[in-house]
Amino acid sequence: MSDKVLVIGGGSWGTALARLLCNKGIDTTIYIRDKMQYHSMTENRVNEKYLPVIMLPMSLKYTNDLELGIRGRSNIVFAVPTYNFRKVLESVAPHINKDNVIINVAKGIENESLERLSEISYDLAPKVAFVTLSGPSHAEEVALDYPTTVTVASDNVLAAKSTQELFSTKSFRVYTNPDLIGVELGGALKNVIALGSGIADGLGYGDNTKAALMTRGITEMAKLGVKMGAKTETFFGMAGIGDLIVTCTSMHSRNRRAGILIGKGKTAQEATEEVGMVVEGIKTTKSAYELKMRNNVEMPITDMLYRVIYEGEKVNNIIDDLMTRRSKDETEGLIFG
């Protein structure tokens, strides 16, 4: 097969990556499930809902037929929400083989199974190489060709290298990382901390609070990650602290925006509806809480967010609880190294 690419998903991230590949001269098709959006993008070459100010390349192809879109495509980019990944892959799996590469760009953990997306992929398409792409990368900025760095991880070294080459441009630098578990967990868990950062903003707190949440947040992420088999250093790279910084500080971040609304008194459902897009951190908070319980890892920020989102706790109460926990040494309980 050639390097022809199918991007599944017409959200902001899928559209930005499809544009990047097209502008690089790669034969790229984007699958749009919604027929109204499909016709709009075909006719206008603009994703009016998700990237309204970006004109898409003339060479970009569109399809509303998933099975037809897969034919002759060696690289299948999954740009769908985590909760929909299994369902979409079940539809795709009968039409792909060991010559294909699945490249996932979503960040989350499945609620029901607590599986990472690579684990789902290995279950449903065991002979197909799986690569995850993660890192500090807002679609809105990638679509404007702002300098961006990300990382790709896979158990298949050749697939990781080929994906690195596929996406690398002068404005989009791609690193490889052999720690698939760490990269997947980093990309998922940072959305939980970003919700907390947004809540603090919604409550009117300042930079001190945000810095504390980010610093203790990366500690939580790394503690759980290492317990699950990840490498410590991954959480201090692109998929860890890099993605955490950009998600906690930018208004492009739907997780931070949802957190701000929750901090101002909205419910998680109301916040999601107002943001108008999938807020992965809300679902991932549940998965992270259950994983930390299963692995016996202390994660107080995750605990408090779970209480707010799933138990109806008042946000002011959780801040008080976090600040009045038992005094301890900063390095107590660390399992790094």
Steps between C-alpha positions, in 0.01 A plus 500: 500500500597862457493769769140590420315609813142483623416732789191382687331793670408849391565684824763769542792261555418263215449794265824672603702181448333426167593851386860453618536175307340640186726805501793259522385339176360181654185352350253554785131430542295606800195300606208716616217306664247785512353545153427871540858565610629280217311697235597833658872415505489355149336811359671771705839346595449632854415318822253763613431349842852415617753702295292772337782736398722238331466440126573135423722387210345429162673161503326379817245228426182429694287191553180413682557128439742350753553167324562671166734751662724229643573336166861547394585703813806376690474738798171533688492800734240470775394851603184394685407545867624230736148379581441436127837339419394138556183533291682661208784248511247214498371643171849544359668177617352267233645721226862538619795264530865475610604745227299780661599727788245634750601847619295619795491870592229490771594524868303300751429174681187297429260532793347154493815289462763747630704401195738725316417540132798288397358213706167529320682506167704190584176321594312588184782521245790301649703478179488874427773735630372763743656844548385780729577866430496734799647822634431873538308566181186708469334432164432870454874576509609200293254616233679838497842329465624626835817313608385190688669191644335166576606143567395167350516173691454140397607148586594477133818702441462505122142626526609777738778606265274497195239708685771746606601539137140521382408798720829691527509843336690824552235612749401162649790319665440139601704305754476125569461346844505123570281540811152440357339461844646827627411700190142375504454561872665842485268613223194376687577604858607855421139572399392425857749748644398757236143478628632583846700790363190635329295464818759705687473768230122492526526554873712810434831364630832602351833374372610359836207260501552395139871436557421285804239296312730442205799404714311263727299383200801374308604318818164322510522413132850357533419300816211322334690461174803337661273266697345393170833437327587838348837673519541800729681710240204487261299719737765772483494507121260597224213266595525588869602843625495646147140408435406585859631855466318574177173342616497674839585848371330550164146601414529268199475219757144372523589332831614826654196684361267237643680526834452876506127454452485237777693737727232760430226264610402302190457124512732282290218439252419870473869582451534241223194632321631856516847401373327326209761226457602180673676575831719191543609596851151457643477134396869441574454621859284194562751266334793658686320471833426132444856430382649668805272295723595180318871580525489643854656834400442821697363765259327775702431734208333219308304403813368852544404541135315170507302624799402818314411340166347170611385557858379861483750640750529880514822627341582725795500197726758313296743792503475515880556125522806512273657786695439347843620148434759350735830691482770304322838523330479591131681181398301267725360204314684570176587185308710658229829363379 
